[in-house]
Amino acid sequence: MGLFDKEQVILVTGASSGIGRACANELVREGATVVASGRDARKLEDARTSSSYPERWHCAPLDLAGNIDRLADWVREQRQKYGKFHGLLHAAGELVFDSLEGLTPDQARKHFELNFLAPVFMAQAFARKENCHDNSSMVFLASISGEHPEKGLLLYGSAKAALIAAVKAMSQELSIRGLRANCLSPAMIDTPMLEGMRVRLGDDYMRREIARYPLGLGKPGDVANLACFLLSQKASWITGQNFTLDGGEI
């Protein structure tokens, strides 16, 4: 018996690849029904057909960038189609390299919109009483960069730090209904995003970084396992937390 049953509907953003896809896959394996969102409809469909139980995976393509104003309507539309939600896993986001010297206002606004405002307003829409059950759970993908900022990730780390703070605040606000909200902050995970870092920063940099992980690089499934637990009722007394997943990074 899994952590969920098919009547429990979980909304997953960023489900077309990487950690979001791994989380959606694990959720259906654990018995849940998933409404999976992402920018690329083709990749979403590929993910659905390759999942363990494609009949419990529903594709709902959405490009969050530029669509924050319609998130409330979009979440309501998905609820009307698939029923009230039991959980939200927000994995959508984008890693962007930057520098203080080259930073522009437009770049900053775009980045914060996707990595901070989008999850906050997704939470607002999800948490409306008509859209989710009381005692539901929300899990947000933050980053180790939100706790340990480093050069080249000024906006990314700042946006993730802001998200961690926002989730702690919303967990207190929503506790009266039994709604829970937590963050996951992974370090290096073997995903397409990590390959982008290798291309940009070089093999030597990646070798030095990987050597800092006693347990090796993380896998998307390592994050998905904890996400599923936090979304389930097994974690009914856990809220307002930020969980670091770093394989013992030195």
C-alpha positions in Angstrom: 0.0 0.0 0.0 1.4 3.4 -1.0 1.3 6.8 0.8 -1.7 7.9 -1.2 -4.8 6.7 -2.9 -6.1 7.6 -6.4 -8.7 10.1 -5.0 -5.8 12.2 -3.6 -4.9 14.7 -6.3 -1.5 16.4 -6.2 -0.6 19.4 -8.4 3.0 19.3 -9.6 4.7 22.2 -11.4 7.9 21.8 -13.3 6.9 18.2 -14.0 8.3 17.9 -17.5 11.9 17.2 -16.4 14.4 16.9 -13.6 13.3 16.9 -10.0 9.7 17.9 -10.8 9.3 14.9 -13.2 10.8 12.6 -10.6 8.4 13.8 -7.9 5.4 13.3 -10.2 6.6 9.8 -11.1 7.0 8.9 -7.4 3.7 10.3 -6.5 1.8 8.1 -9.0 3.9 5.1 -7.9 2.8 5.9 -4.3 -0.9 5.8 -5.4 -1.7 9.5 -6.0 -3.3 11.2 -9.0 -1.1 13.9 -10.4 -2.0 17.1 -12.4 1.4 17.8 -14.0 2.3 21.2 -15.3 5.3 22.4 -17.3 6.2 24.7 -20.2 6.8 22.0 -22.8 3.6 20.0 -23.7 5.6 17.4 -25.6 7.9 16.7 -22.7 5.0 16.5 -20.3 3.3 13.9 -22.5 6.5 12.0 -22.8 6.7 12.0 -19.0 3.2 10.8 -18.7 3.5 7.9 -21.1 6.7 6.7 -19.5 5.2 6.9 -15.9 4.3 3.8 -14.0 0.6 4.7 -14.1 -0.1 7.0 -17.0 -3.9 6.8 -16.3 -3.3 8.8 -13.0 -1.0 11.4 -14.7 -2.9 14.4 -16.2 -1.0 17.0 -18.3 -1.8 20.7 -17.8 0.8 22.7 -19.7 1.5 26.2 -18.4 4.4 28.7 -18.8 4.6 30.4 -15.5 6.7 33.3 -16.9 4.3 36.1 -17.6 1.2 34.2 -16.4 1.3 35.1 -12.7 -1.8 37.2 -13.1 -3.9 34.2 -14.3 -2.6 31.6 -11.8 -5.8 31.9 -9.7 -8.0 31.2 -12.8 -5.7 28.4 -13.9 -5.7 26.6 -10.6 -9.5 26.9 -10.4 -9.8 25.4 -13.9 -7.7 22.4 -12.9 -9.7 21.9 -9.7 -13.0 22.0 -11.6 -11.6 19.4 -14.0 -9.9 17.0 -11.6 -11.3 17.8 -8.2 -10.1 19.5 -5.0 -6.4 19.1 -4.4 -4.7 17.3 -1.5 -1.2 18.7 -2.2 1.0 21.0 -4.2 4.6 20.3 -5.2 6.1 23.4 -6.8 9.3 22.5 -8.6 9.2 25.0 -11.5 12.1 27.4 -11.6 15.2 28.4 -13.5 18.8 28.7 -12.7 20.4 31.9 -14.1 24.0 32.9 -13.7 24.6 36.6 -13.1 27.0 39.2 -11.5 26.4 42.4 -9.6 28.3 44.4 -12.2 26.2 43.2 -15.1 22.8 43.0 -13.4 19.9 44.9 -15.0 16.5 45.7 -13.5 14.7 43.8 -16.2 16.8 40.7 -15.5 16.1 41.0 -11.8 12.3 41.4 -12.2 12.0 38.5 -14.6 14.1 36.2 -12.4 12.2 37.1 -9.2 8.9 36.7 -10.9 9.7 33.1 -11.9 11.6 31.9 -8.8 9.8 33.8 -6.0 6.5 35.4 -7.1 5.3 32.4 -9.1 5.5 30.0 -6.2 4.0 32.5 -3.8 1.0 33.2 -6.0 0.6 29.5 -6.8 0.4 28.9 -3.1 -2.2 31.7 -2.7 -4.4 30.2 -5.5 -3.9 26.6 -4.2 -4.7 27.5 -0.6 -8.2 28.9 -1.4 -10.8 26.9 0.4 -12.6 25.9 -2.7 -9.4 24.6 -4.3 -7.8 22.4 -1.7 -8.9 20.2 1.2 -8.1 21.2 4.8 -5.0 19.4 6.0 -3.4 19.5 2.6 0.3 19.9 2.1 2.5 22.2 0.0 6.1 21.5 -0.8 8.4 24.1 -2.6 11.7 23.4 -4.2 14.1 25.9 -2.9 17.9 25.5 -3.1 21.1 25.2 -1.1 21.9 28.6 -2.7 19.2 30.1 -0.5 21.2 29.2 2.6 24.7 29.4 1.3 24.9 32.1 -1.4 27.8 32.2 -3.8 29.1 34.4 -6.5 27.4 34.0 -9.9 24.1 33.2 -8.3 23.1 36.5 -6.8 19.5 36.6 -8.0 18.9 32.8 -7.8 20.2 32.5 -4.2 18.3 35.7 -3.2 15.0 34.4 -4.7 15.3 31.1 -3.0 16.1 32.7 0.3 13.1 34.8 -0.1 11.0 31.7 -0.9 12.2 29.9 2.2 11.2 32.9 4.4 7.8 33.2 2.6 7.0 29.5 3.1 7.8 29.8 6.9 5.4 32.7 7.1 2.6 31.1 5.1 2.9 27.9 7.2 1.9 29.9 10.2 -0.9 31.8 8.5 -2.5 28.6 7.1 -2.1 26.4 10.1 -5.6 27.2 11.3 -6.9 25.0 8.5 -4.3 22.3 9.0 -2.5 23.3 5.8 1.2 22.6 5.9 4.0 24.2 3.9 7.7 23.1 3.7 10.7 23.7 1.5 13.3 21.3 0.1 16.8 22.8 -0.5 18.9 20.4 -2.6 22.6 20.9 -3.3 23.9 19.4 -6.6 21.4 17.0 -8.2 22.1 15.1 -11.4 19.6 16.8 -13.7 19.6 18.7 -17.0 20.1 21.9 -15.0 23.4 20.5 -13.7 24.5 19.8 -17.2 24.0 23.4 -18.0 26.3 24.3 -15.1 29.0 22.0 -16.5 28.8 23.5 -19.9 29.0 27.0 -18.5 31.6 26.5 -15.8 33.7 23.7 -17.2 34.7 20.1 -16.3 37.4 21.1 -13.9 35.0 23.2 -11.8 32.5 20.3 -11.7 35.1 17.8 -10.7 36.1 20.0 -7.8 32.5 20.4 -6.7 31.6 16.8 -7.0 34.6 15.9 -4.8 33.0 17.8 -1.9 30.1 15.2 -1.7 30.9 12.2 0.4 27.8 10.4 -0.8 28.3 11.6 -4.4 25.8 13.7 -6.4 22.2 13.5 -5.5 19.6 11.9 -7.8 16.2 13.4 -8.6 14.7 10.5 -6.8 16.5 11.4 -3.6 14.5 14.6 -3.5 11.3 13.0 -4.7 11.3 10.5 -1.8 11.3 13.2 0.8 8.8 15.4 -1.2 6.3 12.5 -1.3 6.6 11.9 2.5 6.0 15.6 3.2 3.0 15.7 1.0 1.5 12.6 2.7 -0.3 12.4 6.0 2.7 10.6 7.4 4.1 14.1 7.8 1.0 15.7 9.4 3.0 17.3 12.2 5.7 18.9 10.0 5.3 22.4 8.7 7.4 25.6 8.3 10.6 23.7 7.7 13.4 23.9 5.2 15.1 20.6 4.6 18.6 20.6 3.2 19.6 17.6 1.0 23.4 17.8 0.4 24.8 14.3 0.7 27.1 15.4 3.5 28.6 18.2 1.4 31.9 19.3 2.9 
